[in-house]
Amino acid sequence: MSTSPATVVILGTRKGLFFLTGDGERSSWALSEPHHLGNIIQHAVVDPRNHTRLLAATRTGHLGPTVLRSDDWGATWTEAITPPAFRSGERLERSLDAVFWLTPGHADEPGVWYAGGTPQGLFRSEDGGDTWATVDGWNDHPMWETWAEFPYQGTPDGAMLHSVIVDPRDPKHLYIGLSGGGVFESFDGGADWQPLNEGTAADFLPDPDAEFGHDPHCVRLHPARPDRLYQQNHCGIYRLDRPHDRWERIGDNMPADVGDIGFPVELHPRDPDTVWVFPMDGTEVWPRTSPDGRPAVYRTSDAGSTWMRQDHGLPERGWFTVKRQAMTTDMADPVGVYFGTTSGELWASADLGESWRPIARHLPEIFSVEVAHVDGGFGSS
């Protein structure tokens, strides 16, 4: 077995979970057989604190929304003993439709995980995903019904809580994103929350300067500069540098004929100024496909002041849709970038997005793309 680190791309799809394993040079890739074939895998993440536990946010025909976990790279799976769920008998009569997002907790809290749901619930596990409890400070917040616009009928896939972020310096400092609702922040581990939407547009609201009601699609905090956040919103691309509370629309610097609408935003793991986005057509009826059918990734290397089109290797014409969890980067040098489409193609670049090639095709609709690096080869601990 090779001792070179294997790059493992973890794909959550509408019809199951797949592993795509690359060699040390990321030149040769092997696709696994599907796990949980026929079941929705909304998000699947390997714990970066131990590199072995894998959690999958799953919706199965007989179990409904739940979390599955594996400690042997999918050879065996176990369902959570107590999956994420709202309490029964609540005044709002909320029922969890999907576990949408998974985030490992702080490095100093090795068993902690967070899950975001549809409708917009937040849940926490302290035992590696075995049992889950509601984050009462959010789910029972007196403003929850207003912030979450419950019952929500806006987006085609329903309302979801996503982009659960833990400040690497402080496990009690949390961010979440609501589609729709906005970005919210907690300084006390989720006991209380406040909106963080100043500067972001909400073109669909009567009040363009509303405190909440926005539609962030994906929010990322840069691990090398934790006071910097990036956001791909329904109404633009933004950057926030704390301690400021006002987002700057760096998407204004995108080409006007492309615009700054899309779902994912992804970071260079070591350079806080380098970011990738995948623009989509947000005009008129919001077709959510590549503008003019000409797919491209755009990269900034100066924190959004300028953007570079990266389409070498991509088809000249293609009506791609890339969802908010379906783009990621790896830790290699040079950094690899990956995105999956709703038409079941996974595209990869091993040179910072300068060139692209498909490394998997004919898969089910891709919901999420995550990467893990495994020392000694795939499946090693």
C-alpha positions as CSV (number, residue, x, y, z in Angstrom):
1,M,0.0,0.0,0.0
2,S,1.2,3.5,-0.9
3,T,2.5,5.6,2.0
4,S,1.7,8.9,0.1
5,P,-1.3,10.8,1.4
6,A,-4.4,9.9,-0.4
7,T,-6.8,12.6,-1.3
8,V,-10.4,11.4,-0.7
9,V,-13.3,13.4,-2.1
10,I,-16.5,12.6,-0.3
11,L,-19.6,13.1,-2.4
12,G,-23.1,13.4,-0.9
13,T,-25.7,12.9,-3.6
14,R,-29.5,12.5,-4.1
15,K,-29.0,8.7,-4.4
16,G,-26.2,7.8,-2.0
17,L,-22.6,8.5,-0.9
18,F,-19.5,8.0,-3.0
19,F,-15.8,8.1,-2.3
20,L,-13.4,9.3,-5.0
21,T,-9.8,8.4,-4.1
22,G,-6.8,10.1,-5.7
23,D,-3.1,9.2,-5.7
24,G,-0.5,11.5,-4.1
25,E,-0.3,13.6,-7.3
26,R,-4.1,13.8,-7.7
27,S,-3.7,12.5,-11.3
28,S,-5.4,9.2,-11.0
29,W,-8.8,8.7,-9.3
30,A,-10.9,5.7,-8.3
31,L,-14.6,5.8,-7.6
32,S,-16.1,3.7,-5.0
33,E,-19.4,1.8,-5.1
34,P,-22.3,3.8,-3.7
35,H,-23.0,3.7,0.0
36,H,-26.7,3.9,1.1
37,L,-27.8,3.7,-2.6
38,G,-31.2,5.4,-3.1
39,N,-31.0,7.5,0.1
40,I,-30.3,11.3,0.2
41,I,-26.9,12.2,1.5
42,Q,-27.2,15.9,2.1
43,H,-23.7,16.4,3.6
44,A,-20.9,14.1,4.7
45,V,-17.8,15.2,6.7
46,V,-14.8,13.5,8.1
47,D,-13.8,14.7,11.6
48,P,-10.6,16.8,11.1
49,R,-9.7,16.1,14.8
50,N,-9.2,12.4,14.4
51,H,-9.4,11.8,10.6
52,T,-11.4,8.7,11.0
53,R,-15.0,9.4,12.1
54,L,-17.2,10.2,9.2
55,L,-20.7,11.6,9.7
56,A,-23.4,11.7,7.0
57,A,-26.5,13.8,7.1
58,T,-29.0,11.4,5.6
59,R,-32.7,11.1,4.7
60,T,-33.7,7.5,4.3
61,G,-37.0,6.2,3.2
62,H,-37.7,4.4,6.4
63,L,-35.8,6.4,9.0
64,G,-36.5,9.9,7.7
65,P,-33.9,12.6,8.6
66,T,-31.0,11.2,10.6
67,V,-27.2,11.1,11.0
68,L,-25.1,8.0,10.2
69,R,-21.6,7.5,11.3
70,S,-18.7,5.3,10.3
71,D,-15.2,4.8,11.9
72,D,-13.9,2.6,9.1
73,W,-14.4,4.8,6.0
74,G,-17.8,3.3,5.2
75,A,-17.1,-0.4,5.7
76,T,-19.8,-0.3,8.5
77,W,-22.3,2.3,9.5
78,T,-24.3,3.1,12.6
79,E,-27.3,5.3,12.9
80,A,-27.3,7.9,15.7
81,I,-28.9,6.6,18.9
82,T,-30.8,9.9,19.2
83,P,-30.9,11.8,15.9
84,P,-31.4,15.5,15.6
85,A,-35.1,16.4,16.2
86,F,-37.3,19.1,17.6
87,R,-39.0,18.3,20.9
88,S,-42.5,16.8,20.5
89,G,-45.4,18.7,21.8
90,E,-44.0,22.2,21.0
91,R,-46.3,25.1,20.5
92,L,-44.9,25.6,16.9
93,E,-45.3,21.9,16.1
94,R,-42.0,21.8,14.2
95,S,-41.0,18.6,12.6
96,L,-37.5,18.1,11.1
97,D,-37.6,17.5,7.4
98,A,-33.9,17.2,6.8
99,V,-30.5,17.3,8.5
100,F,-28.9,19.7,6.1
101,W,-25.4,20.7,7.4
102,L,-22.7,19.1,9.6
103,T,-19.9,21.0,11.4
104,P,-17.2,19.5,13.7
105,G,-16.8,21.4,16.9
106,H,-13.8,23.1,18.3
107,A,-10.4,21.3,18.5
108,D,-10.6,21.5,22.3
109,E,-14.0,19.8,22.3
110,P,-13.2,16.5,20.4
111,G,-16.7,15.0,20.7
112,V,-18.7,18.0,19.7
113,W,-20.6,18.3,16.4
114,Y,-23.2,20.7,15.2
115,A,-26.0,20.0,12.8
116,G,-28.3,22.5,10.9
117,G,-31.7,21.4,9.8
118,T,-34.8,22.1,7.7
119,P,-36.7,24.0,9.1
120,Q,-34.0,26.1,10.6
121,G,-33.1,24.2,13.7
122,L,-29.6,23.9,15.3
123,F,-28.5,20.7,17.1
124,R,-25.4,19.7,19.1
125,S,-23.8,16.3,19.8
126,E,-21.2,15.9,22.6
127,D,-20.3,12.3,21.9
128,G,-19.2,12.2,18.3
129,G,-22.6,12.2,16.7
130,D,-24.1,9.3,18.7
131,T,-26.7,11.4,20.5
132,W,-28.1,14.9,19.6
133,A,-29.9,17.6,21.5
134,T,-31.5,20.8,20.5
135,V,-29.5,24.1,21.0
136,D,-32.2,25.7,23.1
137,G,-30.8,29.2,22.9
138,W,-31.5,29.1,19.2
139,N,-34.4,26.8,18.7
140,D,-36.4,28.3,21.6
141,H,-35.2,31.9,21.1
142,P,-38.1,34.3,21.4
143,M,-37.3,35.7,18.0
144,W,-36.9,32.3,16.3
145,E,-40.3,32.3,14.7
146,T,-39.7,35.8,13.2
147,W,-36.1,35.2,12.2
148,A,-36.9,31.9,10.6
149,E,-40.2,33.1,9.0
150,F,-41.9,30.0,10.2
151,P,-43.7,28.4,8.4
152,Y,-41.4,29.3,5.5
153,Q,-42.4,28.9,1.8
154,G,-39.6,30.8,0.1
155,T,-36.8,28.7,-1.4
156,P,-37.5,25.6,-3.7
157,D,-35.7,23.3,-1.3
158,G,-37.3,24.7,1.8
159,A,-35.8,26.7,4.6
160,M,-32.5,25.5,6.0
161,L,-29.9,26.4,8.6
162,H,-26.4,26.1,7.2
163,S,-22.9,27.4,7.5
164,V,-22.5,26.5,11.2
165,I,-19.1,28.0,12.0
166,V,-17.1,27.7,15.2
167,D,-14.4,30.3,15.8
168,P,-11.1,28.4,16.1
169,R,-10.1,30.7,19.0
170,D,-13.2,30.4,21.1
171,P,-15.7,27.5,21.1
172,K,-18.4,29.7,22.4
173,H,-18.2,32.1,19.4
174,L,-20.6,30.7,16.7
175,Y,-22.0,31.8,13.4
176,I,-25.0,30.4,11.5
177,G,-26.7,31.1,8.2
178,L,-30.4,30.9,7.5
179,S,-31.9,30.6,4.1
180,G,-33.9,32.7,4.5
181,G,-33.3,34.8,7.6
182,G,-29.7,36.0,7.4
183,V,-26.4,35.5,9.3
184,F,-26.6,35.3,13.1
185,E,-23.9,35.3,15.8
186,S,-23.5,34.0,19.3
187,F,-20.8,34.7,21.9
188,D,-22.0,32.3,24.6
189,G,-22.1,28.9,22.9
190,G,-25.6,29.4,21.4
191,A,-27.4,30.6,24.5
192,D,-28.3,33.9,22.8
193,W,-28.0,35.3,19.2
194,Q,-28.0,38.5,17.3
195,P,-28.3,39.3,13.5
196,L,-25.2,40.1,11.5
197,N,-26.5,41.4,8.2
198,E,-25.5,45.0,8.0
199,G,-24.4,45.9,4.5
200,T,-25.9,42.9,2.7
201,A,-28.6,43.5,0.2
202,A,-32.0,42.0,0.4
203,D,-33.5,43.1,-2.9
204,F,-36.6,40.9,-2.3
205,L,-37.6,42.7,0.9
206,P,-39.6,46.0,1.2
207,D,-36.9,47.4,3.4
208,P,-33.5,47.1,1.7
209,D,-31.8,47.8,5.1
210,A,-33.7,45.2,7.1
211,E,-31.9,43.8,10.1
212,F,-32.8,40.3,9.2
213,G,-34.7,38.3,6.5
214,H,-31.7,38.0,4.2
215,D,-30.7,35.0,2.2
216,P,-27.1,33.9,2.7
217,H,-26.3,30.9,0.6
218,C,-22.9,30.0,2.1
219,V,-20.7,31.6,4.8
220,R,-17.0,30.7,5.4
221,L,-14.6,31.9,8.1
222,H,-10.9,31.8,7.2
223,P,-9.0,29.6,9.6
224,A,-5.7,31.5,9.1
225,R,-7.5,34.8,9.8
226,P,-10.5,34.1,12.0
227,D,-11.7,37.7,11.9
228,R,-12.3,37.4,8.2
229,L,-15.5,35.9,6.8
230,Y,-16.7,35.5,3.2
231,Q,-20.3,35.2,2.1
232,Q,-22.1,34.1,-1.1
233,N,-25.5,35.6,-0.8
234,H,-28.7,35.5,-2.9
235,C,-27.8,39.2,-3.5
236,G,-24.1,39.2,-4.0
237,I,-20.6,38.2,-2.7
238,Y,-19.4,39.8,0.5
239,R,-16.5,40.0,2.9
240,L,-16.5,40.9,6.6
241,D,-13.4,41.9,8.6
242,R,-14.1,41.9,12.3
243,P,-14.4,43.7,14.6
244,H,-16.5,45.6,12.0
245,D,-20.1,44.5,11.6
246,R,-20.7,45.7,8.1
247,W,-20.3,43.4,5.1
248,E,-18.5,44.8,2.0
249,R,-19.9,43.7,-1.4
250,I,-16.8,42.5,-3.1
251,G,-19.0,41.0,-5.8
252,D,-19.4,44.5,-7.2
253,N,-15.9,43.9,-8.7
254,M,-17.1,40.9,-10.8
255,P,-17.7,41.4,-14.5
256,A,-21.1,43.0,-15.0
257,D,-22.2,40.5,-17.6
258,V,-21.5,37.6,-15.1
259,G,-22.8,39.2,-11.9
260,D,-22.1,38.0,-8.4
261,I,-24.9,35.5,-7.7
262,G,-24.3,31.9,-6.9
263,F,-24.3,29.4,-4.1
264,P,-20.8,28.3,-2.9
265,V,-17.8,30.3,-1.8
266,E,-14.6,28.5,-1.0
267,L,-11.3,29.5,0.6
268,H,-7.6,28.9,0.0
269,P,-6.7,27.0,3.3
270,R,-3.6,29.2,3.9
271,D,-4.1,32.5,2.1
272,P,-7.0,34.6,3.5
273,D,-7.0,36.7,0.3
274,T,-7.7,33.9,-2.1
275,V,-11.3,32.8,-2.7
276,W,-13.2,30.9,-5.4
277,V,-16.9,31.3,-6.4
278,F,-19.1,29.7,-9.1
279,P,-21.4,32.3,-10.6
280,M,-24.9,31.4,-11.7
281,D,-27.6,33.3,-13.5
282,G,-29.7,35.2,-11.0
283,T,-31.7,37.2,-13.5
284,E,-35.5,37.3,-14.0
285,V,-36.7,33.8,-13.1
286,W,-33.4,32.8,-11.4
287,P,-32.5,29.9,-13.6
288,R,-29.6,29.0,-11.3
289,T,-27.3,27.9,-14.2
290,S,-24.1,29.2,-15.6
291,P,-24.6,32.7,-17.0
292,D,-25.3,32.4,-20.7
293,G,-24.5,28.7,-20.5
294,R,-20.8,29.4,-20.2
295,P,-19.5,27.8,-17.0
296,A,-16.5,29.2,-15.2
297,V,-15.0,29.5,-11.7
298,Y,-13.9,32.9,-10.6
299,R,-10.9,33.4,-8.3
300,T,-9.8,36.5,-6.4
301,S,-6.3,36.7,-4.9
302,D,-6.7,40.1,-3.4
303,A,-9.7,39.6,-1.1
304,G,-12.2,40.5,-3.7
305,S,-10.7,43.7,-5.3
306,T,-10.3,41.8,-8.6
307,W,-11.6,38.5,-10.0
308,M,-10.1,36.2,-12.6
309,R,-12.2,33.9,-14.9
310,Q,-11.0,30.3,-14.7
311,D,-12.6,28.1,-17.4
312,H,-9.7,26.3,-19.1
313,G,-10.9,22.7,-19.6
314,L,-14.5,23.4,-18.9
315,P,-17.0,23.0,-21.8
316,E,-17.6,26.1,-23.9
317,R,-21.3,25.6,-23.3
318,G,-22.9,24.0,-20.3
319,W,-25.8,24.7,-18.1
320,F,-24.2,23.8,-14.8
321,T,-25.7,24.3,-11.4
322,V,-23.5,24.0,-8.3
323,K,-25.1,23.9,-4.9
324,R,-23.8,25.6,-1.7
325,Q,-22.1,22.5,-0.3
326,A,-20.9,21.2,-3.6
327,M,-17.5,23.1,-3.9
328,T,-14.4,22.7,-1.8
329,T,-10.6,22.9,-1.7
330,D,-7.9,20.6,-0.4
331,M,-4.8,21.1,1.6
332,A,-2.2,20.2,-1.0
333,D,0.4,22.5,-2.6
334,P,-0.7,23.8,-5.0
335,V,-4.2,23.8,-3.7
336,G,-6.8,21.6,-5.5
337,V,-10.3,22.9,-6.1
338,Y,-13.4,20.7,-6.7
339,F,-17.0,21.3,-7.6
340,G,-19.9,19.0,-8.3
341,T,-22.9,19.6,-10.5
342,T,-26.6,18.8,-10.2
343,S,-26.1,16.7,-13.4
344,G,-23.7,14.4,-11.6
345,E,-20.3,15.6,-12.8
346,L,-17.3,16.2,-10.5
347,W,-14.7,18.7,-11.8
348,A,-11.2,19.1,-10.3
349,S,-8.3,21.4,-10.6
350,A,-4.8,20.6,-9.1
351,D,-3.4,24.1,-9.9
352,L,-5.5,26.6,-8.1
353,G,-8.2,26.6,-10.7
354,E,-6.0,27.3,-13.7
355,S,-7.2,24.2,-15.5
356,W,-10.1,21.8,-15.0
357,R,-10.9,18.2,-15.8
358,P,-13.8,15.9,-15.0
359,I,-12.8,13.1,-12.6
360,A,-16.3,11.6,-12.2
361,R,-19.4,11.6,-14.4
362,H,-22.9,10.1,-14.6
363,L,-23.4,10.3,-10.8
364,P,-26.7,11.3,-9.1
365,E,-27.3,14.9,-8.4
366,I,-24.4,16.1,-6.2
367,F,-25.4,17.9,-3.0
368,S,-22.0,18.1,-1.2
369,V,-18.3,17.8,-1.9
370,E,-15.8,17.5,1.0
371,V,-12.1,16.5,1.0
372,A,-10.0,14.5,3.4
373,H,-6.2,13.7,3.2
374,V,-5.5,10.2,4.5
375,D,-1.8,9.3,5.4
376,G,-0.7,6.0,4.2
377,G,-3.6,5.6,1.8
378,F,-7.4,5.5,1.8
379,G,-8.9,4.0,4.9
380,S,-5.7,4.3,7.1
381,S,-6.1,5.9,10.4
